């Protein structure tokens, strides 16, 4: 007995599974859906090219190394890269204007990272505009500062909430015992 399939919405063709059942059917559907999405990518609108690109729509998980690798796939040589703290926007400068143009054409409206990412918006910008954004961006608090720095490892403990320190609490306990 075959299962009756629900009618598809108007204009939407259900993915073919060609007899694939179970887990394989889901994987096949995901792959074909991704392939369909690639076919529907928009062309980058015409713009005056520069050596600097602004890439928006980045979505984790990815590493800076993976991003650099993707940016260099078109043969570009990166001379400067900045990625914001939450990894949603980056500015990248290439050695040549043609390299930036090729990368923009390649990345515009691409879903990246492939499985979890959003569609990228890639636009030309000037180095001055990029540096202005970078200068005004909130800076990350260094890990050492969040963990209490070197002083916490040397025996000094930062004040606890309410102004008390662990050292003061130990002194008070000694006074009570003595």
Secondary structure as GFF3:
##gff-version 3
##sequence-region A 1 178
A	DSSP	alpha_helix	23	39	.	.	.	ID=ss1
A	DSSP	beta_strand	52	56	.	.	.	ID=ss2
A	DSSP	alpha_helix	64	72	.	.	.	ID=ss3
A	DSSP	beta_strand	78	83	.	.	.	ID=ss4
A	DSSP	beta_strand	89	94	.	.	.	ID=ss5
A	DSSP	alpha_helix	97	107	.	.	.	ID=ss6
A	DSSP	beta_strand	111	112	.	.	.	ID=ss7
A	DSSP	beta_strand	118	119	.	.	.	ID=ss8
A	DSSP	beta_strand	121	125	.	.	.	ID=ss9
A	DSSP	alpha_helix	127	136	.	.	.	ID=ss10
A	DSSP	alpha_helix	143	146	.	.	.	ID=ss11
A	DSSP	alpha_helix	149	153	.	.	.	ID=ss12
A	DSSP	alpha_helix	166	177	.	.	.	ID=ss13
###
